[in-house]
């Protein structure tokens, strides 16, 4: 079974970016989907921040981060 799967993962994190930059999409870890929604979102942001430390040119292009659960917008975040 995969770690992430856009058809199975409970939470989707959608990163909207400025200009002509394509949005980034991250999915929650499947075996962690039983945890509380807030916990999953915080962990996803933590992993995303680690990704940004390795790819610092992406950070200035980020406008907003949106979280979806089963297709419904559940929250937004900004960096």
C-alpha positions as CSV (number, residue, x, y, z in Angstrom):
1,X,0.0,0.0,0.0
2,X,1.4,3.5,-0.9
3,X,2.2,6.1,1.8
4,X,0.1,8.8,0.0
5,X,-2.8,8.3,-2.4
6,X,-4.9,11.1,-3.8
7,X,-7.9,8.7,-3.9
8,X,-7.5,7.4,-0.4
9,X,-5.8,10.0,1.8
10,X,-8.3,11.9,4.0
11,X,-6.7,15.4,3.9
12,X,-5.4,17.3,0.9
13,X,-3.1,20.4,1.3
14,X,-3.3,22.7,-1.7
15,X,-0.6,25.4,-2.0
16,X,-1.7,28.3,-4.2
17,X,1.3,30.2,-5.8
18,X,1.7,33.6,-7.4
19,X,2.2,34.3,-11.1
20,X,2.5,31.4,-13.5
21,X,3.7,29.0,-10.9
22,X,1.7,25.7,-10.7
23,X,0.0,25.0,-7.4
24,X,1.5,22.2,-5.2
25,X,-0.7,19.4,-3.8
26,X,0.2,17.3,-0.8
27,X,-1.9,14.4,0.6
28,X,-2.0,13.1,4.2
29,X,-0.2,9.9,5.1
30,X,-2.8,7.1,4.8
31,X,-1.9,5.3,8.0
32,X,-2.2,8.5,10.0
33,X,-5.7,9.4,8.7
34,X,-7.2,8.1,12.0
35,X,-5.8,11.0,13.9
36,X,-7.6,14.3,14.5
37,X,-7.8,16.6,11.5
38,X,-5.9,19.4,13.3
39,X,-3.0,17.1,14.2
40,X,-2.8,15.9,10.6
41,X,-2.8,19.4,9.2
42,X,-0.1,20.5,11.6
43,X,2.1,17.6,10.7
44,X,1.6,18.3,7.0
45,X,2.7,21.9,7.5
46,X,5.7,20.7,9.4
47,X,6.7,18.4,6.5
48,X,6.0,21.2,4.0
49,X,8.3,23.6,6.0
50,X,11.1,21.0,5.8
51,X,10.5,20.8,2.1
52,X,10.8,24.6,1.8
53,X,14.0,24.7,3.7
54,X,15.5,22.4,1.0
55,X,13.8,24.5,-1.8
56,X,14.0,28.1,-0.5
57,X,13.0,29.6,-3.9
58,X,9.5,28.3,-3.6
59,X,8.6,30.2,-0.4
60,X,8.3,33.7,-2.0
61,X,5.8,32.3,-4.5
62,X,3.3,31.0,-2.0
63,X,0.1,33.0,-1.6
64,X,-2.1,30.7,0.6
65,X,-2.3,27.1,1.8
66,X,-5.7,25.4,1.8
67,X,-6.7,22.2,3.5
68,X,-9.5,20.0,2.2
69,X,-11.1,17.0,3.9
70,X,-13.1,14.8,1.6
71,X,-13.4,17.6,-0.9
72,X,-14.6,20.3,1.5
73,X,-12.4,23.3,2.5
74,X,-11.7,23.0,6.2
75,X,-9.0,25.7,6.7
76,X,-6.4,28.0,5.3
77,X,-2.9,29.0,6.4
78,X,-0.3,31.5,5.3
79,X,3.4,31.4,5.8
